[in-house]
Amino acid sequence: MAKSSVRTKPSSCFSDGSLYLGAALLAFLLVWSLWSYALSHNFDPKTSAKSVANTHAHECVQENPEVNLHYDPPDQTFYDDQELSYSIEKPIKNWDEKRKEWLKHHPSFAPGARDRVVLVTGSQPKACKNPIGDHLLLRFFKNKVDYCRIHGYDIFYNNVLLHPKMHSYWAKLPVVKAAMLAHPEAEWIWWVDSDAMFTDMEYKLPLQRYDYKKHNLIVHGWEKLIYEKKSWTALNAGVFLIRNCQWSMDFMEKWSGMGPMSSEYEKWGEIQRSVFKDKLFPESDDQSGLTYLLYKDKSLTEKIYLEGEYYFEGYWADILPTYDNITEKYTELEKEDGKLRRRHAEKVSEQYGVFREPHLREAGNGKGSWRRPFITHFTGCQPCSGDHNQMYEGETCWNGMVKALNFADNQVLRKYGFVHPDLLDSNTVTETSFDYPDDGPWQSELTLMIPIPKSFPADHSILEESSRGSLTPANPLLNGRKPYLGWFKPSILVPSGDLAAYSLLARDG
């Protein structure tokens, strides 16, 4: 029994020691887990971001403070005023103070407010008469959504009349006023017509330029055409940027007073035609109205900036023929600078616009430039009704819109790994290679130098250029003529797959 007792005792001690060791280990794991949990919940992403920014101080980091979308305190603001009206007919006073008060109660919106933009666009309430009109408007809208997503802008699409009498081109003013009230957090409201599209997806509004001299309304136009030529096309009111302030509220009240809601609507049409002899129709319109206000009061140019230094909006018939040369120039830039063709996330697209800018200094701006036009405006094409200006022949408008939409879409699709190899073919895309465009597929005109040996057979069939710019089987190259030693130099638009076939053919020759 004694032996048994001796053997049992150390076994009991070992068991107790294991128990204590296990308890200690469990306690350690518990403390470690709680400490890790607390550390992770005390992690401040902003502090981390600052640390990264300090580590990479040479990089340009754009701050994007988060706004609190779940905070709307019970404090009284202009929204609680029963007399406030969103209607274009009823003026609003002290808007600057009201907007400032709202921002004070919503402090998370204050940082970055000076650069905050809301893009507004729209179309008519009914379906388009043109069979492809609704499809075209959808693509125009997609283009605007793409641009706003890339640059962090909000967008509002309206398809109802906010004032029953303010129709056609006048319909934009009631929407713009309502957007100002709906978005006190935004400094700018940006109206873009439904038939205008962004064709430089990297370019961002130079808001600092307009802030420097405190301009409140930006339109594309030329003073000389207003004050010397007295032309109703001295500016284009289809695209404008207006500051969300009391001055703008007052100016829109005066501007809309020339519209169909006014009892003097017909009179304003007569006045406009008496001043602008080239005005084609008798009705008062928004563009002639804005031009007239500037003509009668030149001091307005202190607040209204006539942007002519770049295509704030550009006439499509002037711009469209430049797309091929522009594509070729941009392709050359990207082949020379690997940084420009590097794959990257869509969210950082603005940075690549900054990278590209030094290469574009010699490109110029506006007419004659090989810089991508910022906005291409299809004035006179009427995509919805189909009743385009008769000065445009046949399918000019429709083919032009398709080409422009695909020209812009390629800049977006490329971030997703694809491009349209043919700008007139919306249905076909090609996957881009890793180092595109340094190794294809080619979107612009390309010259291939293919050696033809003496043994090249006279009846050997080769691929040649088709009317669509792709490669198709053709008649014998030499047509029975004597073979020679030289270079065949076709100028063709080559999709990636055909390029490989063509190169193989040259090697096999």
Secondary structure, DSSP 8 states (H G I E B T S, - for coil): -HHHHHHHHHHHHHHHHHHHHHHHHHHHHHHHHHHHHHHHHT--HHHHHHHHHHHTTTS---------TT---S---GGG-TT---STTS---SHHHHHHHHHHH-GGGSTTGGG-EEEEEE--SS--SSTTHHHHHHHHHHHHHHHHHHHT-EEEEE-S-SSTT--GGGGHHHHHHHHHHH-TT-SEEEEE-TTEEES-SS----HHHHHHTT--EEEEE-HHHHHTS--TTSEEEEEEEEESSHHHHHHHHHHHTTSTTSTTHHHHHHHHHHH-TT--SSS--HHHHHHHHHHH-GGGGGTEEEE-SS-SSEEHHHHGGGHHHHHHHHHHHHHH-HHHH----GGGHHHHHHHHGGGGTTT-SSTT--S--SEEE-TT--TTT----TTS-TTHHHHHHHHHHHHHHHHHHGGGTEE-SSTT-SS--EE--TTTTTT----S-EE--EEE-TT--TT-EEEEE-TTSSEEEEEESSTT----SEEE--EE---HHHHHHHHHHHHH-
